[in-house]
Amino acid sequence: MLRPETEPDLAEAIRGAAGPLCIVGGGTRGIAAPGEVLETGALRGIVLHEPEALTLVARAGTPLAEIEAALAAEGQRLAFEPPDWRRLLGTGGEPTLGGAAAMNLSGPRRVQAGACRDSLLGVRFVDGTGAVVKNGGRVMKNVTGYDLVKLMAGSHGTLGVLTELSLRVQPAPPATVTLVIAADLPAGVAALTAALASPYDVSGAAWLPGPGALVRLEGLPGSVAYRAGELRRHLAPHGQIRQEDDPHRSHACWQAVRDVAPFHGRAGDVWRLSLRPSEAAAVAARLGGEVLLDWGGGLLWALLPPGADARLLAGPFTGHATRIRGAAGLPRFQPESAAVAALSAGLRARFDPRGILNPGLMG
């Protein structure tokens, strides 16, 4: 196993690689590619934190827990609310900033604050030739013809190995309220759609079997109280509403959504579908397993029998399905269309001409 401790060491390791490399960060996601393991956990540490400018720069192997603790000490947080899937996947290790960025991992607040990629201001990485590439910074700019900040987010280490990231952070709000609407899945999606279409600045919109639809409001206490009252009146036609004012219980509720807690420790395959909220109820009915929703119905999690192929069961829908846990015989990622496959191949040829970085991982 290769474990470089500096960016130059990483560049040398990639340049000297005789064959494929399996890029591993904190080792929490359970993803493996063929080749010698290249583990980046030693590239860690916060390089710069400017609380007044709401910016932070950290090396890719820095644990998210370390970053979140440093931000909390200044009354700040990561806007994209990165999930922790260790209990879902049965893995160990430590979730890292680089891993979250490489997978573009984004939690419930995506409906308000955007995805992980939307918080990134700049990246440094080593490409498949061993060259160090820098794009962006604390002020966004593009110096290569590619928006590499956006391109690297979600590339799963197939275009380069992240070494350092700069990102925008946000103040932590002093008040949080969660509205719980007793509704089945179709009625719950309608409630979530109405909440997100309202002017009340919703920061979370999910549906769980049991409690029903969940809507989160965050901000200053007076603002949250006013918006919660108005939103309760707005959503009254969709079902009986209970208001959770305790911030700790509210946080636990959204942590369960973020980390897909209803599926922890349960047998079966786990699939993640991105789709139009208007299609969520029909797709859930065709899948037939247990489901939960996030992003107002735009993200559907399904727990299916071992070996079940969600892509076949779901039928036609607008979006894609990813196998998160389960039978290795099924492709993890949605097969790409011819046009997208050609674009992906061109990017890999540009950034990893030898095809050694996580080969075959994304098709």
C-alpha positions in Angstrom: 0.0 0.0 0.0 1.2 3.5 -0.8 0.6 6.2 1.8 2.2 9.5 0.7 2.6 12.1 3.4 3.0 15.2 1.2 1.7 16.4 -2.2 5.1 15.9 -3.8 5.2 12.4 -2.4 1.8 11.7 -3.9 2.9 13.1 -7.3 6.0 10.9 -7.3 3.9 7.8 -6.4 1.5 8.4 -9.3 4.3 9.1 -11.8 6.1 6.0 -10.7 3.0 3.7 -10.7 3.5 0.7 -12.9 -0.2 -0.2 -13.0 -3.7 0.7 -11.7 -4.1 2.5 -8.4 -7.1 2.2 -6.0 -7.5 5.6 -4.4 -8.7 5.4 -0.8 -9.3 8.3 1.6 -10.8 7.6 5.0 -12.0 4.1 3.9 -15.6 4.7 4.9 -17.5 4.3 1.6 -16.8 0.7 0.8 -15.7 1.4 -2.8 -12.8 -0.5 -4.3 -11.2 -0.4 -7.7 -8.5 -2.8 -9.0 -4.8 -2.0 -8.4 -2.4 -1.1 -5.7 -4.0 0.8 -2.8 -3.0 4.5 -2.6 -4.2 5.9 0.7 -4.4 9.6 1.2 -5.2 9.9 4.9 -1.8 11.3 5.8 -2.5 14.5 3.7 -4.4 16.1 6.6 -4.7 19.3 8.5 -6.5 22.7 8.3 -4.3 25.0 6.4 -6.3 28.3 6.9 -9.5 29.3 8.6 -10.7 32.9 8.2 -14.0 33.0 10.2 -14.7 36.6 9.3 -14.4 35.7 5.6 -16.4 32.5 6.0 -13.6 30.5 4.3 -11.6 27.5 5.2 -8.7 25.7 3.4 -7.8 22.1 4.4 -5.9 19.1 3.1 -8.0 16.4 1.5 -7.3 13.7 4.2 -8.5 15.9 7.0 -11.3 14.2 8.9 -14.7 15.9 8.6 -15.0 15.7 12.4 -11.9 17.8 12.8 -13.2 20.4 10.4 -16.6 20.5 12.0 -15.1 20.9 15.5 -13.0 23.9 14.3 -16.0 25.5 12.6 -18.3 24.9 15.6 -15.8 26.7 17.9 -16.4 29.8 15.7 -20.1 29.3 15.5 -19.9 28.0 11.9 -20.7 24.9 9.9 -20.4 23.2 6.5 -23.4 24.2 4.5 -23.7 21.0 2.6 -24.2 18.8 5.7 -22.1 15.8 4.6 -23.5 12.4 5.5 -21.8 9.6 7.4 -22.6 6.2 5.8 -20.4 4.0 8.0 -23.4 2.4 9.8 -25.3 2.1 6.5 -22.3 0.3 4.8 -20.9 -1.5 7.8 -17.5 0.2 7.3 -14.9 1.8 9.6 -12.4 4.6 9.1 -13.0 8.3 9.3 -15.0 10.4 6.7 -12.7 13.0 5.2 -13.1 16.2 3.4 -11.5 14.8 0.2 -13.8 11.8 0.2 -16.9 14.1 0.6 -15.8 16.2 -2.3 -14.7 13.3 -4.5 -18.2 11.9 -4.2 -20.0 15.3 -4.0 -21.7 14.1 -0.9 -24.6 16.4 0.2 -27.1 16.1 3.0 -30.7 17.4 3.5 -29.6 21.1 3.3 -28.9 20.7 -0.4 -32.5 22.1 -1.1 -31.4 25.4 0.4 -27.6 25.6 0.3 -26.7 23.5 -2.7 -24.5 20.5 -3.1 -20.9 20.0 -1.8 -19.6 21.3 -5.1 -21.4 24.6 -4.5 -19.4 25.2 -1.4 -16.0 24.6 -3.0 -14.0 27.6 -4.0 -10.8 25.9 -5.1 -9.0 22.6 -5.4 -5.5 21.2 -5.7 -5.0 17.7 -7.0 -2.5 15.4 -8.7 -3.6 14.1 -12.1 -2.9 10.7 -13.6 0.5 11.9 -15.1 1.7 13.0 -11.7 1.3 16.7 -12.4 0.0 19.0 -9.6 -3.0 21.0 -10.8 -4.6 24.0 -9.0 -7.9 25.6 -10.0 -9.8 28.3 -8.3 -9.0 29.7 -4.8 -10.8 31.8 -2.2 -12.1 33.8 -5.2 -13.5 31.7 -8.0 -11.6 31.8 -11.3 -10.9 29.5 -14.2 -7.4 29.3 -15.6 -7.4 26.2 -17.7 -10.6 26.2 -19.8 -12.2 23.7 -17.4 -14.1 24.5 -14.2 -12.1 21.9 -12.3 -13.7 22.8 -9.0 -17.0 21.5 -10.3 -15.4 18.7 -12.4 -13.6 17.1 -9.5 -16.6 17.1 -7.2 -18.2 13.7 -7.9 -15.4 12.3 -10.1 -14.6 9.6 -7.5 -10.9 9.9 -7.9 -11.0 9.0 -11.6 -9.6 12.3 -12.9 -7.1 13.1 -10.1 -6.3 12.7 -6.4 -7.4 15.7 -4.4 -4.8 17.1 -2.0 -6.3 20.4 -0.8 -9.6 22.1 -0.9 -10.8 25.6 -0.1 -14.4 26.2 0.7 -17.1 28.6 1.8 -18.6 27.9 5.2 -21.7 29.5 6.8 -22.7 30.7 10.3 -24.6 28.1 12.4 -28.1 29.4 13.0 -29.2 29.9 16.7 -32.7 28.3 16.2 -34.0 25.2 14.4 -37.6 24.0 14.1 -38.9 20.8 12.4 -42.5 20.5 11.3 -43.7 16.9 11.1 -46.7 16.3 8.8 -48.5 12.9 9.3 -48.9 11.8 5.6 -48.3 8.8 3.4 -45.8 9.0 0.7 -47.9 10.6 -2.1 -49.4 13.2 0.3 -46.0 13.7 1.9 -44.4 14.6 -1.5 -47.2 17.1 -2.1 -46.6 18.7 1.3 -42.8 18.9 0.7 -43.4 20.4 -2.7 -45.7 23.0 -1.2 -43.2 23.8 1.6 -40.3 24.3 -0.9 -42.5 26.5 -3.2 -43.3 28.7 -0.2 -41.4 31.9 0.7 -40.4 30.6 4.1 -36.8 29.5 3.3 -37.0 25.8 4.1 -33.6 24.1 4.8 -34.8 20.5 4.8 -37.7 18.6 3.2 -37.8 14.8 3.7 -40.2 11.9 4.2 -39.6 8.9 6.5 -41.9 5.9 7.0 -43.6 6.4 10.3 -43.4 10.1 11.1 -44.2 11.2 7.5 -43.1 14.5 5.9 -40.4 16.5 7.7 -39.8 20.2 7.0 -36.9 22.1 8.6 -36.6 25.9 9.3 -33.4 27.5 10.6 -32.3 31.0 11.5 -32.9 33.7 14.1 -35.4 32.7 16.8 -38.0 35.3 15.9 -37.8 34.6 12.2 -38.0 30.9 12.7 -41.1 31.2 15.0 -42.8 33.5 12.5 -42.0 31.3 9.5 -43.1 28.1 11.3 -46.5 29.6 12.2 -47.0 30.8 8.6 -45.9 27.5 7.1 -48.1 25.5 9.5 -51.1 27.4 8.1 -49.8 26.9 4.6 -49.4 23.1 5.0 -52.5 22.5 7.1 -54.5 20.9 4.1 -51.8 18.2 3.7 -52.2 16.5 7.1 -51.9 16.8 10.9 -48.8 18.8 11.9 -46.6 18.5 14.9 -43.9 21.0 15.7 -40.6 19.9 17.1 -38.9 22.9 18.9 -36.2 21.1 20.8 -33.0 21.7 18.8 -31.4 18.4 19.9 -34.3 16.3 18.9 -34.6 18.2 15.6 -30.9 17.6 14.9 -31.3 13.9 15.6 -34.2 13.7 13.2 -32.2 15.3 10.4 -29.1 13.3 11.2 -31.3 10.2 10.7 -32.3 11.5 7.3 -28.8 12.5 6.4 -27.3 9.1 7.3 -30.2 6.9 6.1 -30.6 5.6 9.6 -33.8 3.5 9.0 -31.7 1.1 6.9 -28.9 0.7 9.4 -28.1 -2.9 10.4 -30.8 -4.3 8.1 -30.4 -7.0 5.5 -30.9 -6.2 1.8 -29.4 -4.0 -0.9 -29.5 -0.2 -0.7 -30.1 1.9 -3.8 -30.1 5.7 -4.2 -32.2 7.2 -7.0 -32.1 10.8 -8.2 -35.4 11.7 -9.9 -38.1 14.3 -10.3 -40.1 14.7 -7.1 -43.3 14.3 -9.1 -42.1 10.8 -10.1 -41.2 9.7 -6.5 -44.5 8.1 -5.5 -44.9 6.1 -8.7 -41.3 4.9 -8.7 -41.5 3.9 -5.0 -44.7 1.9 -5.7 -42.9 0.0 -8.6 -39.8 -0.7 -6.4 -41.9 -2.4 -3.8 -39.4 -2.2 -1.0 -39.0 0.2 1.9 -38.1 3.8 0.8 -37.4 7.2 2.3 -37.1 10.5 0.6 -34.9 13.6 0.8 -34.5 16.8 -1.2 -38.2 17.3 -1.4 -38.6 13.9 -3.1 -35.8 14.4 -5.5 -33.7 11.8 -3.7 -35.2 8.3 -3.1 -33.4 5.7 -0.9 -34.7 2.1 -1.3 -34.0 -1.1 0.7 -34.5 -4.0 -1.7 -34.1 -7.8 -1.5 -30.5 -9.0 -2.2 -29.7 -9.0 -5.9 -32.7 -6.9 -6.9 -32.0 -4.4 -9.7 -33.6 -1.1 -8.9 -33.1 0.1 -12.4 -35.3 -2.6 -13.8 -37.9 -2.4 -11.0 -38.2 1.4 -11.1 -39.3 1.4 -14.7 -38.8 4.5 -16.8 -38.1 7.7 -14.9 -36.1 10.9 -15.3 -32.9 10.5 -13.4 -30.5 7.7 -12.4 -30.0 5.0 -9.9 -26.8 4.1 -8.0 -26.2 0.9 -6.1 -24.8 1.9 -2.7 -24.7 -1.5 -1.0 -25.3 -4.9 -2.3 -24.7 -7.5 -5.0 -21.4 -6.7 -6.7 -22.6 -8.3 -10.0 -24.7 -5.3 -10.7 -23.1 -2.0 -12.0 -22.7 0.5 -9.2 -23.4 3.5 -11.4 -26.1 4.1 -14.0 -24.7 3.2 -17.5 -23.9 6.4 -19.4 -25.5 7.4 -22.6 -23.3 7.3 -25.7 -22.8 11.1 -25.7 -22.0 11.2 -21.9 -19.7 8.2 -22.2 -17.8 10.0 -25.0 -17.4 13.1 -22.9 -16.3 11.1 -19.9 -13.7 9.2 -22.0 -12.4 12.5 -23.3 -11.9 13.9 -19.8 -10.2 10.8 -18.6 -7.9 10.9 -21.6 -7.0 14.4 -20.7 -6.4 14.0 -17.0 -5.5 10.3 -16.7 -4.1 9.2 -20.1 -2.7 6.0 -18.7 -6.1 5.0 -17.2 -4.6 4.2 -13.8 -6.8 6.1 -11.3 -9.7 4.0 -10.0 -10.0 2.3 -13.4 -13.5 1.0 -14.2 -15.1 2.5 -11.1 -17.5 4.7 -13.0 -17.9 2.7 -16.2 
